[in-house]
């Protein structure tokens, strides 16, 4: 008031800082000469923890539901493989399950984005959870392999719709300044499910059978749907009254919308293409030869191969844990670029390995960097794809991705029959490393860092 310097009492407690940002600190002051001391009522200080809990209430519930879904997904995955193997005694029949997923994605993603962006995402997620639960209950009722393939196809169709719908809902729900933290916790939960899911599945197989594990998975999906009911309905006044009939003209126009968006935002398009190539397409093709590589090239027993997988699980847990600690201090561009290089480097070590120890180092390194790359890209995607067309963009991306997964997997399989498995893996990994270097170079260049809205905004928080 007097024009003299004003010195405010500095408060270090993070809860007070949160209250200050939320404008909940009152104007009570003590004036003593030229010094101003801001006082915060004790009730507000005590309420700070509640305030922070309230801001993370729905993200916490959502992460809980995601955790249940991830764990049950691993139980379903392992049980389904065992059921098909027991029925057919054929490794080829089990391999067919891995072809059904991209096939269902091709059939679904060409039109599902048009549906997702026009429907209430929360209600759609609930419906898809319940639908998948019913289909999984129907799975063991008929021992015919054709019947099982058909039900699995429909389950994968529902999953192909659920993923972009949940991505859009998460983007709407989570504020920009919380997305990095949320995605890092999501990665940690996913890594935990990687270890917990198979362990629970093993226990269920000892106590009961793979079929009982299938029913457990169905129950978990019902629980996930019930949890989603308690999430806020973010679109209750928007999409329910629209004409949601899907027509060929609508699908064509929606694809044109996505293509026009990418033409206007070439940087975003290149990051999506390169990231998908490095982190999804090439690993899928290389991983299809993993068991053969472990047994033929490395000469591992089934027990030793199990230990190798456990090493990758340890790498995922360690990487995801460190990721949650440093996520707020690292720009998304660096997480994507360095994470992709780390994953590619781990695969490179694995490809040139001739003994268990070297392969284990490669597995640990690639698994360690997964969380960093995935967290960075998830945040980049949420902050740069308009939420009103996110379902369509995600579906188009997944459609194209499925085509390349099938193509590269078939090429690697045929090449492995014509040449040695290690040569095929090495060539695949070299392509992957080249794409990883291109991704890192592209996203880490100074001009591109400013293009991403997420880096600057999140690093100021």
N, C-alpha and C positions, 0 to 999 in steps of 0.2 A: 504493500500500500504506500510505503514511503519512498519507493524507488530504490531502496537499498537491496543488496544481494539477499536472496532467500535461500536458506539451507534447509533441505528436507531430510528428515530422519530416514536413512537408508535401511530398507528391510530386505533381509537375505532370504527369508523363508519362501519357498516356491509357492506355497498356498496363498500367501499374501500377494505375491506377484500375479497369480491367477485372478484374485479378487480385483486387483488394480486394473488389469486388462479388461475385466468385465464391468468396470465402473461401479463396483460395489463398495469401495472405500468411501467412507463418509467424509463430510467437510468439517468434522470437529477439529479444531486447531487451538493451540496455545500460543498466544503472541507474547514474545518476550524480547523486546528491543528489536533487533534486526533479524532474529532467527524465528523460523516457523517450524514447528514440530507437528507432523500429521499423526493423529492417533486413530487406531482402528478399534472399534468396540470389541470386547472379548467374545461376544456372541458371534460376530462375523468371523473372527479368527477360528473359533471352534467349528463354524459352519463351512470353512474352506474345504475340508476334506469331503463333506457332503456335496459341495459344489463341483469338485473335480470328479467325484463318483457319478454325479448326475450327468456331466458332460460325456462320460465314457460308459454310461449305463447301457445304451443300445449297442454300441460297438462291442462291449463285453458279452452281451447276450448273443450277438451275431457270431462272435468268435467261438463261443461255446457250441453253438449249433454247427459251425463249420468243423470244429474238432470232432464232434460226434459223427458227422457225415464222412470225414476223412478216415477215421478209424474203421467205421463200418464198411467203407469202400474197399479197404485192404482185406477185410474179412471176406467180403463178397468175391473179390478178385481171386484170392487163393482157393476158396471153397469151390468156386465155379470151375477153375482149372482142374481140381482134383475130381470133381464129379464127372466132367467130360472124359478125363483120363481113365477113371474106373469103368465108365460105360463102354468106351471104345478100345481101350488099351492102345491108343494111337497118338503119337506125338503130333502127327499132322492134323488130327482132329482138334487138338489143343491150339495149334498154331492158327487154325481158322478163326478162333475167337479174336485174335489180334488183327485179322483182316476185317472183321465185322465192324469194329469201332470206326475206322476211317470211312468204310462204306456207308454206315449210318449217318456219319457227318456229311458226306457228299449228298445224300438224299434229303437231309434235313436243313442244312445251313443255306441252301440255295433260296429258301423261302422263310425260314424261321425268324430272321431279323425283322422282316416286315411285321410279323406277329408280335414280337417282343416289344418293339417301340410303340405299339398301339394298344397294348394291354397293361393292366395294373401289375407291376413287377412283383410286388409282395404276394398278391393273390395267385399269380402265375407260379411263383416258386412253391407256394403251399400245395397247389394242385399237382405240380410235377413230383414233389416228394411223395405225396399219397399215391399217385399213379405208379411211380417206380416201386413203391412198397407192395402194391397189389400185384404188379407183374412179377416181382421176385417171389412172392408167395406162390404164384402159379408155376414157377420154374420147375420145381421137382415133381409136379403132379403127373407128368408124362415122360417116360424114359426114352422116347424117340429123339435121336440126335437132331433131326430136322426141326422138331418142335422147340428144343432148347435153343437152337440157333435163332429161330424166329423170335422167341421171347427176348433173348439177349439183344437182338437187333432193335426191338422196340424200347428196351431199357436204355440202350445207347442213344437212341433218338431223343428220348426224354432228357438224358444228360447233355446232349448237344444243344438243347434249348435252354436248359437250366443254367449252364455256365455263363453265357452272355447276359442272361436275365439277372443273375446274381451280381455280375460285374457292374451292370448299370445301376442296380439297386444300391450296392455298396458305394458307388460314386456319388449318388444322390444323398446318401445318409451321412457319409463321413466328410467333415469339413476339410478344406485344403490343407490346413496346418496340422491335421491329425493323420493324413493319409500315409505318410512314410512310416510313422509309428505303427499304425494299424497293419500295414502290409508286412512290416518286419515281424510283428507278432503272429500274423497269419502264416508266414513262412516257418516260424518256430513251431507252431501247432502242426503244420504239415510234416515237418521233420520228425516231430514226436510221434505222429500217426504212422510214419514209415517204420518205426520200431515197435510201437505198442500194438498196431493192428495185426501184424503177423504173429506176435507173441500171444495175443488173445485168440487168434484163429487156431494156433497150435494147441492151446489149452482146451478149446472147444472140441477139437478133433479127438483129443485124449478122452474127454468126458463123454462126448456124444459122437457126432458124425459131421461131415461137410454139409449135409442137409440141415442139421440143427443150426449150423453157423449161418446158412442162408436165411433162415427164419429170424435169427438175431439181427441180421442186417436189415430185414424188412421192418422189424420193430424199431430199429434205430432211425430209419427214414421217417417213420410215423412221428417219433419223438422230435426229429429235426423240423418237421412240418408244424408240429404244435408249438415249438419254440418260435418259429417264424410268425405265428399268429400274434405273439406278444410284441413284435416289432412294429414301429409306426407305419401307418398307411400313408405313404408320401404322395400318392396320386389319387386319393379318394374323390377329388373333385374334377379330375381331368379325363382319363381315357375310358371310363366305364360307359359313357354315353355315345361313343363314336361307333361308326360302322366299321367293324373289324373284319369284314369278309376279305379274304385274300384272293386277289385276281392276278392273272398273268401280267396285265398292264401295270398293276401296282408293284409287283415284284420287279419288273423291268425298270420302272421309274426309280424304285428304291436302290437298285444297283447303280443306276446312273447318278443318283445323289452321292453314293459312296465314291464312285469314280471321280466325280467333279470335286469332291472334298479333297481327295488325294492329289488331284492335279493342282489344286490351289496350295496344298501343303506337302510339297515333295520331301521336305526334311522328315516329317512324321512318317510318310509312306516308306522312305528308305530305312528308317529305324525299325519299323514294324517288320519289313521284309527281311532285313539282315538278322534281327533278333530271332525271328521265327526259324530262319535257316540254321543259325548257330545253336540255338537252345532247344529246338523241337525236331525239325526235319532230319538233320544229320545225326543227332543222338539216337533218334528212333531207328534209323537204318543201321547204325553201328551196333546198337544194343541188341538188334535182332540176331546178331552173330555172337553175342556175349558168352552164352553157355558153350557153344562150339569152340570159341577161342580159348576159354578157360580149360576145357578138357583136352582139346587137340594140340594147341600151341603151348599152353603152360603145363599140361599134364596133371591137372588138379583132380583130386577126388571130389565127390559130392560134399563131403565134410569141409574140405579146404575151400571149395567154392562158397559154401555157406559163410565161412569166416571172412572171405573176401567181401561178400555183400555186407556183412556186419561192419567191416572197416569203413565202407561207404556210408553206412548209417551213422557211425561215430563222426565222420567228417561233416555230415549234414547237421547233426546236433551242435557240434562245436561252432560251425560257421553261422548257423542261425542264431545261436546264443550271442556270439560277438556282434552279429549284425544288429540285434536289438539294442545293444549298448552304444554303438557308434552311429546309428542310422541318422540321427539328427545333425551330425557333424559332417556328413559326407553328401555332396551334391548327387542328384540322381544320375547325371551324365557320367560321373566317375564310377558310381556303383554299377551301371550298365557296362561301361567300357572295360573297367578292370575285372569285373565279375565274368564277363564273356571271355576275356583273355585267360583268366584263371581256370575256367571250365575247359577251354580248348587245350591249355597246357596240361591239365590232368589227363585228358584223353590222349594227348601226344605221348606222355610217359607210359600210359597203359598200352598203347598200340605197339610201341617198340620193346615192351617188356618180354623177357623170356623166362622169368622166374616169379614165384609168388611175391617175394618182398617188393620188387620193383612195381609189379601190378598193383599191390596194396597201396603203395605211395601214390600212384596215379589215381586210384579210386578215391583215396582220402582227399587229394587236392581238388579234383573235379567236384566232389560232393561238398567240400568246404565252401567253394565260391558260388554254389547254386543260389543260396539265399540272397546274396548281395545282388546278383544279376536279376533275379526274379522280383525282388523288392523294388529295385530301381526302375525296372520296366513297368511294373504294375502301377507305380506312382506316376511315371511319365505318361502312361496310357490314360489314366484317370484324369490327369490335368490337361491333356492336349486333345482328346477326342470329345467333341460336343456330346453331352449326355442325351440330347434328344435324338441323336442318330447312332448312339453307341451300340445298340443291339444289332443294327444293320451292319455297321462297320465290323463288329466282332464276328458276325456270322459269315460275312464275305471273306474275312481273314481266315477263318477256320475252314471254309470251303476250299480255298486255294491251298491252304496248309495240308489238308487231307489228301489232295491230289499229289502233292510233292512227297508226302510221307509214303504213300503207296508206291509211287514210281521209284524212289530211292531204295526202299526196302526190297522191292522185286529185283532191281538192278544189282544190289549187293548180294542177294541170295543167289542169283544166277552166276555172278562173278565168282562167288565163293566155290561154286561147283566146278568152274573152269580153271581157276587159279588157286593159290594157297589162301587160307583164311586170313593169315596175318598180312599178306600183301593187300588184300581187299580192305581190311581194317585200317592199315596205314594210309592207303590212298584216300579213304573216306575221311580220316582224321586230318590229313593235310588239307583237304578241301575245307573242312570245318575250321581249321586254324586260319586259313586265308580269309574266310568270311568273318571270323572273329577279329582279326587284325583290321579288316575293312570297317567293321562296326565300331571298333574302339577309335580308330583314326577319325571316322566321320563324326562321332558324337562328342569326342573330346577336343575337337578343334574349337578355338575360342569363339568363332562366330556362331557356332551351333549351340554353345552352352547358354547363350542369352536367348535362343529361340524357345527353349523349354521354359514354360511359365512356372514350373514346379521348383526349379533350382533356386531362383532368386527369392521367391516367396517363402519357401520352407527354410532357407538358410538365414532369413532375417528373424525367424521366430525364436 
